[in-house]
């Protein structure tokens, strides 16, 4: 049908749901997050956004993250290992 889903929320967690047919209207920043804008805003594509949050943590949702990993390191890891946490764990010895 070619329908497009709009999620209206200020919660960044919804960025993981963005794809070619789904966008998030961020009510806090008053922007529409499509796949490209998620990458611009967070440095990672939507399909690994949840892994990004797992690495950096999210105080709002009580996710502690990985000690010593901030946004820059998380983005670097997810660029090197684009399949996400599973691929990072497979390569811990590197």
C-alpha positions in Angstrom: 0.0 0.0 0.0 3.0 2.3 0.4 1.9 3.5 3.8 4.4 5.2 6.1 4.3 4.8 9.9 5.0 7.9 12.0 5.9 7.3 15.7 5.4 10.5 17.7 7.6 10.6 20.8 10.5 12.3 22.4 11.9 8.9 23.6 15.1 8.2 21.7 14.6 4.4 22.2 12.1 4.5 19.3 15.1 5.2 16.9 15.7 1.4 16.8 12.3 1.0 15.0 13.1 3.4 12.1 13.3 1.8 8.7 12.3 2.6 5.1 8.6 2.7 6.1 8.8 4.0 9.7 10.0 7.4 11.0 10.0 9.0 14.4 8.8 12.5 14.9 11.0 13.6 17.8 8.7 15.9 19.9 11.7 17.2 22.0 13.8 18.4 19.0 10.9 18.9 16.6 12.6 16.8 13.9 11.7 13.7 11.9 14.1 10.9 12.3 14.4 8.7 9.2 17.2 6.2 8.7 19.6 8.9 7.5 18.8 11.3 10.4 19.2 8.5 13.0 22.7 8.0 11.6 23.5 11.7 11.7 22.2 12.2 15.2 23.6 9.2 16.9 26.4 8.0 14.6 24.9 4.6 14.0 22.1 3.2 11.8 18.8 2.2 13.4 19.4 -1.6 13.2 22.2 -1.3 15.8 20.9 1.6 17.8 19.8 -0.7 20.7 23.4 -2.1 20.8 24.7 1.5 20.9 22.5 2.2 24.0 23.7 -1.1 25.6 27.3 0.1 25.1 27.0 3.7 26.2 24.2 3.2 28.7 21.0 5.1 29.2 20.4 6.7 32.6 16.7 7.3 31.9 16.1 3.6 31.4 18.6 2.4 34.1 20.9 0.8 31.5 24.4 1.1 33.0 26.3 0.5 29.7 29.9 -0.7 29.5 32.4 1.0 31.8 34.8 3.1 29.8 32.7 3.2 26.6 31.2 6.5 25.6 29.5 7.6 22.5 32.7 7.9 20.4 34.0 4.5 21.3 30.6 2.9 20.8 30.2 4.4 17.3 33.7 3.3 16.4 33.0 -0.3 17.6 29.7 -0.4 15.7 31.3 0.9 12.5 34.0 -1.8 12.8 31.5 -4.5 13.7 28.3 -3.5 11.8 26.3 -6.6 13.0 26.4 -5.2 16.5 27.1 -6.7 19.9 27.1 -10.2 18.7 29.9 -9.5 16.3 31.8 -7.5 18.9 31.6 -10.5 21.3 32.8 -12.8 18.5 35.9 -10.6 18.2 36.8 -9.8 21.8 40.2 -11.3 21.3 41.2 -8.6 18.8 
